[in-house]
Amino acid sequence: MSDPTLARNLAIVAVVLGAFAVVLGGVALFLAARRQQAVIAAYDGRNSARLRAELGDLRAGLSQALRHVAVVRYAGLGSRGAPTSWSVALLDDAGDGVVLTTINDTEGGRSYAKNVRRGNGDVHLSPEEFEAVGYAMGAIVRS
């Protein structure tokens, strides 16, 4: 074999080995990327499951918060002037909470607190208190 043939054959072998190395490197990079994707997917799965559980806990806690509020103002006990009496309903998502009422007249005022369960008072609610509960629960829409 002559030198030019040997050099050409060695060059061809080198090119083939180089191409093979490039292909092997590409496969190695592809496999590494797939492993990283699997790790990320597993992490995201655990993370999203934990976040869903925390979100459920927050929603459950929020449903028990007194976040439905309405105030009704009115003239109390024979007052002919400005509406100085008021009833406020503070309820959670289930309609449980409290109605606070202050009735003012020319001689003084009185305050009341009544428990509310599922939108109904534990004792009789006045029309104004019932109206405040209705507004807070969204059963009555203000115009």
N, C-alpha and C positions, 0 to 999 in steps of 0.2 A: 504494500500500500504506500502510495506516495504521500508526501507531506500535505499537499493541498486537499487530498481526499480525507485524510485523517483529521485535519483541522475542520473541514466541512462537517464530517460526521460528529465530531466533538461539539461543534456549534449547534447542530440539530439536537443532540442529546441534551445540551444545556438549555436550549429553548423549550424542549418538551418537559424537562425537569422543572424549569421556571414556571411554565404554564400549570403544571401539576401542583406546584407549591402555591400558586395564586388561587387555584381552585380549592385546595385544602384550607388555605387561609380564609377564603370566603365562606366555606362550610363551617369552619370554626366560629367565625363571627356571627353567622346566622344562628348556630346552636346556642351561642352565648346570649344573643338577643332574645331567643325564645325562652331560655331559662330565666332571664331577667323579667320578661313579660309574665311568666308564670308566677314568679315571686311577687311582682307588683299586683297581679290579679288576686292572688291569695291574700295579700295584705289589704287590698281594697275591699275584698269580700268580708274579711274580719272587721275592718274599720266600718264599712257601711252597715253591717249587722249591729255593731255596737252603737253607731249613730242612730239607727232606726229604733233600738231599744231605749236610748236616751230621749229621743223625740217622743216616743210613746209615754215615757214617764213624765215629760214636761207637759204633754197634752192632758194627761190624767190630773196632774196638779193644777193646771190652768183651769180645768173644768170646775174645780172646787173653789176657785178664786171669786170673790165678790166683784164681778166686773160688769154686771148689768145694772145700771144706775138710772133712776129717773126721779125727778122732783116735780111735784104738783103744788102750786101756790094757790091760796084761796083766802077769802075773808072769813074769819072764824067767829062763831057764836054771836050772830046778830050784828057783827061789824058791818057797817055800810061803806067803809072807806076802802083804803088800799088793801090788797091781799097780803096780810101780815102773817098768816098761818101757812104752814107747809107740811107736806108729807114726802119723805124720801124713801125709796125702795132700793135696797142693796142686795142683789141676788147673784147666785152662781148659775152655771149652765142648766142645772136641774130645776131652777126656780126656788131654791132654798136660800134663806137669808133672813133679813130683818127689814121691818118698816119702822122708821122713826118719824114721829109726828110732834109738832109743836103747834098748839092752838093759842093764839094771842087774842085778847080782847082789851077793852079799855081799862079793865081792873087788874090785869095781869095775864099770866100765861101758864099753860100746863104742857108737859111733855110726856109722850108715851113711846114705848118700844114694844113691838109685837113680832114674834117669830113667824116666819113664813116657811111652809113646806109644800113643795110642788105647786107654788103659786097661790096657796090658800093659807090664811092666817090661823094660828093656833087658838085665837079668839076672834070674835067678829071684827072684820075690817070695815071702816067707814067707807063711804063711796069714794072719797078722795084717796084714801090709802089703797083701795082696790084699783083705782085708776092708775096710781103710781106703779103698782105691781104690774098692771097690764102694759104700761109703757116700757117698763124695764124688761119684761119678757118678750116685748115686740108684738104682743097680741093686739095692742092698740097702736095705730100709727098716727103720729101728730100731723095735723094739716097745716 
